[in-house]
Amino acid sequence: MVKVGKWIAKHKVLVLLIGLLLVIPSVIGIAETRVNYDLLSYLPDTLETVKGQDILVDEFGMGAFSMVIVENMDMKDIQKLEEKFSEVEHVKDVLWYDDVADITLPVEMVPEKYRKVFINGDATMMLVLFDNTTSSDTSMEAITELRKIANEQCFLSGMTGVVTDIKNIAMQELPIYVVIAAVLSLIVLELTSGSFVVPFLFLLSIGLAILYNLGSNVILGETSYITQALTAVLQLGVTMDYSIFLLNSYEENKKRFPGEKDRAMGHAIANTFKSVAGSSVTTVAGFVALCVMTFALGRDLGIVMAKGVIIGVICCVTILPALVLFFDKPIEKTQHKLLFARMDKPSAFITKHYKLWTVIFLVLLLPAIYGNNHTKIYYNIAESLPSTLDCNIANDELEKTFAVGNIHMIMMDKNMDSKQKQQMLNDIDKVEGVKWSLGMNSLIGPTVPESMIPDDLKKIFKGDQYELAFVCSEYGSATDEVNAQLASINEIVKKYDPTAMVIGEAPLMKDLQDTTDADLVRVNVISIGAIFLIIMIIFKSISLPIILVAVIEFAIFVNMAIPYYQGISLPFVASIVIGAIQLGATVDYAILMTTRYQRERQHGKNKMEAISIAHKTSMPSIISSGLSFFAATFGVSCYSQVEMIGSICTLLARGAIISMVVVLFILPAMFMIFDKLICVTSIGFLGDKKAAKAK
């Protein structure tokens, strides 16, 4: 590797030129990668609700719908509005009052079951049906066009509106996330590095790595908006250590080889690659653990971030060395005193009072575990958006005016007996929280021959194999009430037609909850197991993996317990990904200190000396790393209006600081207490000395 390092150092201009040229395909790749704004689309294809959505598109040419509330408008004007809506591209049809009754009839003469569906006082509701799926570009374009046509008396609700608003916010905020993360990271680096120029080189190198990573996402076809938003800040946070390590190694090798900067950098690259490749494995393992999620968002985020870490390592030993050599003179001219140069006194204080930190650990352990296990999680995607957005205003208006929280769809066998269809809907009407049900038989009566059914109704309600019915619920999505209601409806539907399906937003969110609850356990077990195994191999020890993983897991418990004691609910995505990411990204702090502790014990130091040296030498690096991770994520957590992104960044920022503090205070105490056990259960921990003679 030294020869490769020397070649990179010698051909620094060529390396930089190649690095800059790679920006071109990266930018093209970013432009060609579609961003998916619908989290429900990441549910497994095997679910009945997902299969039903596909059938809806294939058979009915309909994938999504929007409920439109119109207030204080004459019937004739509403009819004109309906006609304008119908002309919008990718609007399949509009179902409204005039499909069941003549608008010239007095409202009082219309049967009550139709009135409560479409009319409530001065307000009326219509159902706009789209010819594509909820998150398709065409459906979002249609919603945007409908909003332009609608006036202030109209409110468009539904999942497509939510997805459209997420897209609009994300597109506005994403560039600002990168700027905030870069500026705050720059401030931290200026305080913790030894030169004013170095932080800019670090950010340039990592910035190029981020571009390459985002550009290479084109091979995936599309990524989620959460992955797109988090990639830059996460990659910046978790790969900054590698840059710091390279520079430190270069400075050390310059002393070994005075006047031979290329040679010094060659050795620095070799040393860095060996160390960084080892430490990055745990970070990659944390992200890879996300790939086992049944909910495919985990795979999306896991692949992109694991790829980002690997690209970060490559750039750290290619682009960054070339930059450092190219700007070596400005680096030397702008040297300044290190903020964390002397940590002897605080380190001595921490290691001396290890019993106190052990007591604090034991006192906090149970509240941390309890809080972690009882933090409330919410699954309603619209809740993660500001209440002032069009989609949430419309949803509130729908609930206030018509007491409608959801509309479910039932997809049944079209050859089912008409009387059975009507009886099934009658039974569904009796389920608690159901306001009304509406099928083709409801509109025309069960005795009307199919030949006499109007074509416009047929194309809405009848497909090749299935027939549709709509069920209105007063309960909102992702609530215990609607989930219980869906269970009752599903039981009734299956009784009449075993092949029938209950689909729609609420059924999808129920499946989302069931799927991600199982994923949470799976991801945590696999990430802990993988990192445990990696640490065991690195240190050839049984006890050290237990201690290191336990220390970081304690930090995760504390992090996740804080929302419980604050009375805050977390979006489901945040609760799933935080454990694997925090464990994978911050266990490196513990590994760094443990490596130095082992080295000192092998050199004959007693446990107190070894722990003291390991602590004070690794303390500056751990603080710099923790603060860099914090800086990259904290600003985004404060700025983002999308709570799904803001919550993840809040947990990551807080988790970086908590892990840093726990490693600096608790880990040395664990070494003090379990030193003898570590020596006995680790192969070659004391070098040539026998574990039995451990001091």
BATIBA-638831 format. One record per residue (C-alpha): residue in three letters; y, x negated, z. Coordinates in steps of 0.2 Angstrom, whole numbers, padded with zeros to 4 digits, always signed. Layout:
REM BATIBA-638831
alaYXZ...
REM end
This chain:
REM BATIBA-638831
met+0000+0000+0000val+0012-0015+0003lys+0010-0019-0016val+0015-0001-0020gly+0029-0002-0008lys+0036-0018-0016trp+0035-0011-0033ile+0045+0004-0028ala+0058-0007-0019lys+0059-0019-0035his+0061-0004-0047lys+0073+0006-0036val+0084+0011-0051leu+0069+0017-0061val+0063+0027-0046leu+0080+0035-0044leu+0081+0039-0062ile+0064+0048-0062gly+0069+0057-0047leu+0085+0064-0055leu+0076+0068-0071leu+0064+0079-0061val+0078+0090-0056ile+0078+0097-0073pro+0061+0105-0073ser+0063+0110-0055val+0078+0120-0059ile+0069+0128-0073gly+0054+0132-0062ile+0066+0140-0049ala+0074+0151-0062glu+0056+0156-0069thr+0049+0160-0052arg+0050+0178-0048val+0055+0183-0030asn+0045+0198-0022tyr+0056+0208-0010asp+0042+0221-0005leu+0031+0215+0010leu+0020+0230+0008ser+0014+0223-0009tyr+0005+0208+0001leu-0007+0220+0008pro-0025+0217+0003asp-0031+0226-0013thr-0047+0232-0004leu-0037+0245+0006glu-0038+0263+0001thr-0019+0265+0002val-0016+0250-0010lys-0030+0257-0022gly-0021+0274-0021gln-0004+0266-0026asp-0013+0258-0041ile-0021+0274-0047leu-0004+0283-0045val+0004+0271-0058asp-0011+0271-0069glu-0014+0290-0069phe+0002+0298-0066gly+0014+0284-0072met+0022+0285-0056gly+0023+0271-0042ala+0038+0275-0031phe+0050+0289-0027ser+0066+0292-0018met+0072+0307-0008val+0090+0311-0013ile+0101+0321-0001val+0116+0330-0009glu+0129+0338+0003asn+0142+0351+0000met+0140+0353-0019asp+0138+0368-0030met+0121+0372-0037lys+0127+0370-0055asp+0135+0353-0051ile+0118+0348-0043gln+0109+0353-0058lys+0120+0342-0069leu+0117+0328-0057glu+0099+0331-0058glu+0100+0330-0077lys+0110+0313-0076phe+0097+0306-0064ser+0083+0311-0076glu+0091+0302-0090val+0091+0285-0080glu+0079+0273-0088his+0062+0272-0078val+0065+0288-0069lys+0049+0298-0073asp+0055+0315-0067val+0066+0324-0054leu+0058+0337-0043trp+0071+0350-0037tyr+0074+0368-0032asp+0076+0373-0050asp+0058+0369-0053val+0052+0383-0042ala+0067+0396-0044asp+0082+0401-0054ile+0098+0393-0047thr+0107+0410-0051leu+0096+0419-0037pro+0104+0420-0020val+0096+0407-0009glu+0091+0421+0003met+0079+0429-0010val+0070+0412-0012pro+0053+0412-0002glu+0056+0402+0015lys+0043+0389+0011tyr+0053+0383-0004arg+0070+0385+0005lys+0064+0373+0019val+0058+0360+0006phe+0074+0359-0004ile+0088+0368+0005asn+0096+0367+0023gly+0113+0374+0024asp+0125+0366+0013ala+0113+0352+0009thr+0099+0351-0004met+0086+0338-0007met+0078+0332-0023leu+0063+0320-0026val+0066+0306-0039leu+0050+0299-0046phe+0050+0282-0054asp+0038+0276-0067asn+0034+0259-0059thr+0030+0252-0042thr+0041+0251-0027ser+0046+0233-0028ser+0046+0232-0047asp+0062+0225-0056thr+0063+0242-0066ser+0062+0253-0050met+0076+0242-0042glu+0087+0243-0057ala+0084+0262-0058ile+0090+0264-0040thr+0105+0253-0043glu+0109+0265-0058leu+0106+0280-0048arg+0118+0274-0034lys+0131+0272-0047ile+0129+0289-0054ala+0129+0297-0036asn+0145+0300-0027glu+0149+0300-0008gln+0140+0316-0006cys+0124+0309-0011phe+0112+0298-0001leu+0096+0290-0009ser+0083+0285+0003gly+0065+0278+0001met+0056+0261+0001thr+0063+0256-0016gly+0081+0258-0009val+0076+0247+0006val+0068+0233-0006thr+0084+0234-0017asp+0095+0231-0002ile+0084+0217+0004lys+0086+0209-0013asn+0105+0211-0013ile+0107+0203+0004ala+0095+0189+0001met+0103+0184-0015gln+0120+0183-0007glu+0114+0174+0009leu+0101+0162+0002pro+0113+0148-0004ile+0123+0150+0012tyr+0107+0146+0022val+0105+0130+0014val+0123+0125+0017ile+0123+0130+0035ala+0106+0120+0038ala+0113+0105+0029val+0129+0104+0038leu+0122+0107+0055ser+0108+0094+0052leu+0121+0082+0046ile+0131+0084+0062val+0115+0080+0072leu+0111+0065+0061glu+0128+0058+0062leu+0126+0058+0081thr+0109+0052+0082ser+0108+0039+0068gly+0115+0021+0068ser+0126+0023+0052phe+0138+0036+0045val+0130+0034+0027val+0112+0036+0032pro+0113+0055+0035phe+0119+0059+0018leu+0105+0049+0010phe+0092+0058+0021leu+0099+0075+0016leu+0100+0069-0003ser+0081+0064-0002ile+0075+0079+0007gly+0086+0090-0004leu+0077+0083-0020ala+0061+0086-0011ile+0066+0104-0008leu+0071+0106-0026tyr+0054+0099-0032asn+0045+0111-0020leu+0054+0127-0025gly+0053+0122-0044ser+0034+0119-0042asn+0032+0137-0036val+0032+0142-0054ile+0013+0139-0054leu+0011+0153-0041gly+0021+0165-0052glu+0031+0173-0038thr+0035+0170-0020ser+0041+0182-0006tyr+0059+0182-0002ile+0055+0176+0016thr+0046+0161+0009gln+0061+0158-0003ala+0073+0159+0012leu+0064+0149+0024thr+0057+0135+0012ala+0073+0124+0013val+0077+0126+0031leu+0059+0123+0037gln+0056+0108+0025leu+0072+0101+0031gly+0067+0103+0049val+0049+0097+0048thr+0051+0082+0036met+0067+0074+0044asp+0056+0064+0055tyr+0048+0055+0041ser+0065+0049+0035ile+0070+0042+0052phe+0053+0033+0053leu+0056+0024+0037leu+0073+0018+0041asn+0068+0012+0058ser+0053+0003+0050tyr+0065-0005+0037glu+0077-0011+0050glu+0062-0019+0060asn+0056-0028+0044lys+0073-0034+0039lys+0072-0045+0055arg+0054-0051+0050phe+0060-0055+0032pro+0078-0060+0033gly+0087-0060+0017glu+0072-0052+0008lys+0077-0034+0008asp+0065-0028-0006arg+0050-0036+0004ala+0056-0028+0020met+0057-0011+0011gly+0039-0014+0004his+0032-0017+0021ala+0042-0002+0028ile+0035+0009+0014ala+0017+0004+0018asn+0020+0006+0037thr+0029+0023+0035phe+0016+0030+0023lys+0002+0026+0035ser+0011+0034+0050val+0019+0048+0041ala+0003+0053+0032gly-0006+0054+0049ser+0008+0064+0058ser+0010+0076+0043val-0008+0081+0043thr-0005+0092+0059thr+0010+0100+0051val+0001+0104+0035ala-0014+0111+0046gly-0002+0123+0054phe+0004+0129+0037val-0013+0130+0030ala-0019+0141+0044leu-0007+0154+0038cys-0017+0155+0022val-0032+0163+0031met-0021+0179+0034thr-0028+0195+0025phe-0010+0199+0023ala-0006+0188+0008leu+0012+0184+0014gly+0004+0171+0025arg-0005+0163+0010asp+0012+0163+0001leu+0022+0154+0015gly+0007+0143+0020ile+0004+0136+0002val+0023+0133-0002met+0026+0125+0015ala+0011+0114+0015lys+0016+0109-0003gly+0033+0105+0004val+0027+0094+0018ile+0017+0084+0005ile+0031+0082-0007gly+0042+0077+0008val+0031+0063+0012ile+0030+0057-0006cys+0049+0058-0008cys+0051+0049+0009val+0041+0033+0002thr+0049+0034-0015ile+0066+0042-0017leu+0073+0037+0000pro+0068+0019+0000ala+0077+0018-0017leu+0092+0026-0010val+0093+0015+0006leu+0091-0001-0005phe+0104+0005-0017phe+0117+0009-0003asp+0112-0005+0009lys+0129-0013+0010pro+0138+0004+0014ile+0125+0007+0027glu+0128-0010+0035lys+0147-0007+0035thr+0146+0010+0043gln+0135+0005+0058his+0140+0013+0074lys+0133+0014+0092leu+0117+0025+0094leu+0120+0040+0105phe+0102+0039+0112ala+0101+0020+0112arg+0098+0018+0131met+0086+0031+0139asp+0079+0020+0153lys+0088+0030+0167pro+0084+0048+0162ser+0066+0042+0157ala+0064+0034+0174phe+0070+0050+0183ile+0058+0061+0173thr+0043+0050+0176lys+0046+0047+0194his+0047+0066+0198tyr+0032+0071+0188lys+0025+0081+0203leu+0041+0092+0202trp+0038+0096+0183thr+0020+0100+0187val+0025+0113+0200ile+0038+0120+0187phe+0024+0121+0174leu+0012+0130+0186val+0026+0142+0191leu+0031+0147+0174leu+0013+0147+0166leu+0008+0165+0172pro+0025+0173+0167ala+0025+0164+0151ile+0007+0171+0147tyr+0012+0188+0153gly+0028+0189+0143asn+0019+0182+0127asn+0006+0195+0128his+0018+0210+0131thr+0032+0206+0118lys+0035+0221+0108ile+0032+0220+0089tyr+0039+0232+0076tyr+0033+0235+0059asn+0046+0246+0051ile+0054+0235+0037ala+0070+0245+0036glu+0073+0241+0055ser+0075+0223+0050leu+0091+0227+0040pro+0109+0231+0046ser+0111+0250+0049thr+0127+0250+0038leu+0116+0247+0022asp+0114+0261+0009cys+0096+0263+0013asn+0097+0265+0031ile+0112+0277+0030ala+0102+0288+0018asn+0087+0287+0029asp+0098+0293+0044glu+0105+0306+0034leu+0088+0313+0028glu+0082+0313+0046lys+0098+0321+0053thr+0100+0335+0039phe+0081+0339+0035ala+0073+0331+0050val+0062+0321+0038gly+0055+0305+0043asn+0042+0302+0029ile+0034+0310+0014his+0015+0307+0012met+0005+0309-0004ile-0012+0316-0005met-0022+0311-0020met-0037+0323-0022asp-0050+0328-0035lys-0041+0338-0048asn-0057+0349-0051met-0058+0354-0033asp-0058+0373-0030ser-0040+0380-0030lys-0043+0390-0014gln-0050+0375-0006lys-0035+0365-0011gln-0023+0378-0003gln-0034+0380+0013met-0033+0361+0015leu-0014+0361+0014asn-0014+0376+0026asp-0024+0365+0038ile-0012+0351+0036asp+0003+0362+0039lys-0004+0365+0057val-0005+0346+0061glu+0009+0341+0074gly+0024+0334+0066val+0021+0341+0048lys+0036+0351+0042trp+0028+0357+0025ser+0015+0353+0012leu+0019+0355-0007gly+0005+0355-0021met+0004+0363-0038asn-0004+0378-0031ser+0010+0380-0018leu+0022+0382-0032ile+0013+0393-0044gly-0001+0401-0034pro-0019+0398-0034thr-0023+0412-0046val-0013+0406-0061pro-0024+0399-0075glu-0021+0381-0079ser-0016+0386-0097met-0001+0395-0090ile+0005+0380-0079pro+0021+0373-0086asp+0019+0355-0093asp+0033+0348-0083leu+0024+0353-0067lys+0007+0347-0074lys+0014+0329-0078ile+0020+0328-0060phe+0005+0334-0051lys-0010+0332-0062gly-0018+0316-0069asp-0035+0312-0078gln-0045+0313-0062tyr-0033+0317-0047glu-0021+0329-0042leu-0006+0326-0031ala+0001+0335-0016phe+0016+0330-0005val+0017+0331+0014cys+0033+0331+0024ser+0033+0323+0041glu+0046+0323+0054tyr+0040+0306+0061gly+0047+0289+0055ser+0036+0275+0048ala+0027+0263+0059thr+0027+0274+0075asp+0013+0279+0086glu+0017+0298+0082val+0015+0296+0063asn+0000+0285+0064ala-0009+0299+0075gln-0003+0311+0062leu-0010+0301+0048ala-0027+0300+0056ser-0027+0319+0058ile-0022+0322+0040asn-0035+0310+0034glu-0048+0318+0043ile-0044+0335+0036val-0042+0328+0018lys-0059+0319+0019lys-0067+0335+0025tyr-0063+0344+0009asp-0064+0330-0003pro-0072+0313+0003thr-0064+0304-0012ala-0047+0310-0008met-0034+0297-0002val-0018+0299+0009ile-0005+0286+0002gly+0013+0282+0004glu+0025+0272+0014ala+0019+0277+0032pro+0000+0275+0027leu+0004+0258+0020met+0014+0253+0036lys-0001+0259+0047asp-0012+0247+0037leu+0001+0233+0038gln+0000+0235+0057asp-0019+0235+0058thr-0020+0220+0046thr-0007+0209+0054asp-0014+0213+0072ala-0030+0205+0066asp-0021+0191+0057leu-0012+0186+0072val-0028+0182+0082arg-0036+0173+0067val-0021+0162+0063asn-0019+0156+0081val-0037+0152+0083ile-0038+0143+0067ser-0022+0133+0069ile-0027+0128+0087gly-0045+0123+0081ala-0039+0113+0066ile-0025+0104+0076phe-0037+0101+0090leu-0050+0093+0078ile-0036+0082+0070ile-0030+0075+0087met-0049+0073+0092ile-0052+0062+0077ile-0035+0052+0079phe-0038+0048+0097lys-0057+0049+0097ser-0055+0059+0113ile-0061+0076+0120ser-0048+0077+0134leu-0032+0072+0124pro-0033+0087+0111ile-0035+0099+0126ile-0020+0092+0135leu-0009+0090+0119val-0013+0107+0112ala-0011+0115+0130val+0006+0108+0132ile+0013+0114+0115glu+0004+0131+0117phe+0013+0133+0134ala+0030+0129+0124ile+0025+0143+0112phe+0021+0155+0126val+0038+0152+0134asn+0046+0154+0117met+0037+0171+0114ala+0040+0177+0132ile+0059+0176+0131pro+0061+0191+0119tyr+0050+0202+0132tyr+0061+0197+0146gln+0076+0201+0135gly+0069+0218+0131ile+0070+0213+0112ser+0057+0218+0099leu+0052+0206+0086pro+0047+0210+0067phe+0029+0208+0064val+0030+0193+0053ala+0039+0182+0066ser+0026+0185+0079ile+0012+0179+0067val+0019+0164+0059ile+0028+0156+0074gly+0013+0150+0083ala+0005+0141+0069ile+0022+0133+0063gln+0028+0128+0081leu+0011+0121+0085gly+0010+0111+0068ala+0028+0105+0068thr+0031+0100+0086val+0014+0093+0091asp+0020+0077+0083tyr+0031+0075+0097ala+0016+0074+0109ile+0006+0063+0097leu+0020+0051+0096met+0021+0048+0115thr+0002+0048+0116thr+0000+0035+0103arg+0012+0023+0113tyr+0004+0028+0129gln-0013+0023+0122arg-0006+0006+0115glu+0001+0001+0132arg-0015+0005+0141gln-0025-0005+0128his-0013-0020+0132gly-0018-0019+0150lys-0003-0009+0158asn-0007+0002+0172lys-0005+0021+0170met+0013+0021+0178glu+0019+0007+0167ala+0011+0013+0151ile+0018+0031+0153ser+0035+0024+0158ile+0036+0013+0142ala+0029+0027+0131his+0041+0039+0138lys+0057+0029+0136thr+0053+0022+0119ser+0048+0039+0111met+0062+0049+0120pro+0075+0045+0107ser+0064+0049+0092ile+0058+0066+0100ile+0076+0071+0105ser+0082+0067+0087ser+0068+0076+0079gly+0069+0091+0090leu+0088+0092+0088ser+0086+0091+0069phe+0073+0105+0068phe+0085+0115+0079ala+0100+0112+0068ala+0091+0116+0052thr+0086+0133+0059phe+0099+0139+0072gly+0113+0142+0060val+0103+0153+0049ser+0097+0163+0064cys+0115+0166+0069tyr+0120+0170+0051ser+0106+0180+0043gln+0108+0199+0042val+0090+0201+0038glu+0081+0201+0055met+0065+0197+0047ile+0072+0180+0043gly+0084+0178+0057ser+0070+0181+0070ile+0059+0168+0063cys+0073+0155+0063thr+0078+0160+0081leu+0060+0157+0087leu+0059+0141+0077ala+0076+0134+0083arg+0072+0139+0101gly+0054+0133+0099ala+0060+0116+0094ile+0070+0114+0109ile+0057+0121+0121ser+0043+0110+0113met+0055+0095+0115val+0058+0098+0133val+0040+0102+0138val+0034+0086+0129leu+0047+0076+0138phe+0045+0083+0155ile+0027+0090+0156leu+0017+0079+0145pro+0020+0063+0156ala+0015+0073+0171met-0001+0077+0163phe-0004+0059+0159met-0001+0054+0177ile-0013+0067+0183phe-0027+0066+0170asp-0026+0047+0166lys-0043+0043+0173leu-0051+0058+0164ile-0042+0053+0148cys-0049+0035+0149val-0067+0041+0153thr-0067+0054+0139ser-0059+0044+0125ile-0068+0031+0115gly-0059+0014+0116phe-0044+0021+0125leu-0043+0005+0135gly-0047-0007+0121asp-0060-0020+0127lys-0059-0014+0145lys-0072-0002+0151ala-0066+0016+0156ala-0074+0014+0172lys-0062+0000+0177ala-0047+0012+0173lys-0033+0009+0186
REM end
